Amino acid sequence: MNQNEGNIERNAEMPEELHPIVERKKNKLVDQAEKQGIDVVITEGIRTIERQNELYEQGRSAEGNIVTYAKGGESYHNYGLAIDFALQNQDGNVIWDTSYDGNENGKSDWMEVVDIAKDLGFDWGGDWTRFKDFPHLQMDFGLSIYELKQGKRPDDPR
């Protein structure tokens, strides 16, 4: 028996919402950032296979820059285990400026959000070596994309 077997249920259904723990931690992230004077906007949560494929085609067969190397079913977003974020500046605009210091404390608001997220248990796409995905935060619960595609799912604590 694999050490993860106790906290993984096998069901091949695709989730329709964020995993409850990811949802709870996402809300804590927004609240804790707000207490530090940072407005966080969650730009994406769970993603359908179709939406993931649309994003994959961006910069390939569709206009725009490449934003992902994950096809449908190959992203933690597809399993309700990832979110993307941005910041809202003082003018109310949503921005992806990693050097913005809206709370004027001499630190990048982006990196302050990343630090909060990591303290909450998220992995940050900016730490990846192959493709830096600065807005991306995920919780994989020890599961690989391969395992998720095979139908393994983290327990639902509800």
Residue pairs with C-beta under 8 A, 6 or more apart in sequence:
4 142
4 143
7 141
7 154
7 155
8 141
8 143
8 147
8 152
8 153
8 154
8 155
9 152
9 153
9 154
9 155
9 156
10 151
10 152
10 153
11 151
11 153
12 151
13 153
14 49
14 78
14 79
15 46
15 79
15 80
15 153
16 46
16 80
17 23
17 45
17 46
17 80
18 26
18 45
18 46
18 80
18 81
18 83
19 79
19 80
19 81
19 139
19 141
19 154
19 156
20 156
20 157
20 158
21 139
21 154
21 157
22 80
22 81
22 82
22 83
22 139
25 120
25 121
25 122
25 139
26 42
26 45
26 83
28 120
29 40
29 85
29 113
29 116
29 117
29 120
29 122
29 137
30 40
30 42
32 116
32 120
33 39
33 40
33 109
33 112
33 113
33 116
34 40
36 103
36 105
36 112
36 116
37 102
37 103
37 105
38 87
38 102
38 103
38 109
38 112
38 113
39 87
39 88
39 89
39 102
40 85
40 86
40 87
40 88
40 113
41 85
41 86
41 87
41 88
41 94
42 83
42 84
42 85
43 84
43 85
43 86
43 94
43 135
44 77
44 83
44 84
45 77
45 80
45 82
45 83
45 84
46 77
46 78
46 80
47 55
47 75
47 77
47 78
48 72
48 78
49 72
49 73
49 78
50 72
52 68
52 70
52 71
52 72
52 73
52 74
52 75
52 77
52 78
53 71
53 72
54 62
55 67
55 68
56 68
56 69
56 70
56 71
56 72
58 64
58 65
58 66
58 67
58 68
59 65
59 66
59 67
60 66
68 75
68 133
69 130
69 131
70 145
72 78
73 145
73 149
74 145
74 149
75 82
75 145
76 82
76 138
76 139
76 140
76 145
76 148
77 83
77 84
78 148
79 148
79 153
81 138
81 139
81 140
81 141
81 154
82 136
82 137
82 138
82 139
83 136
83 137
83 138
84 135
84 136
84 137
85 113
85 135
85 137
86 94
86 95
86 96
86 135
87 94
87 95
87 96
87 97
87 100
87 102
87 109
87 110
87 113
88 94
88 95
89 95
89 97
89 100
89 102
90 102
96 134
96 135
97 110
98 108
98 110
98 111
98 134
99 108
99 110
100 108
100 109
100 110
101 107
101 108
101 109
102 109
103 109
103 112
110 134
114 124
114 126
117 124
117 137
118 124
121 139
122 137
122 138
122 139
123 137
123 138
123 139
123 140
124 136
124 137
125 131
125 132
125 133
125 134
125 135
125 136
125 137
125 138
126 132
126 133
126 134
126 136
141 154
143 152
143 153
143 154
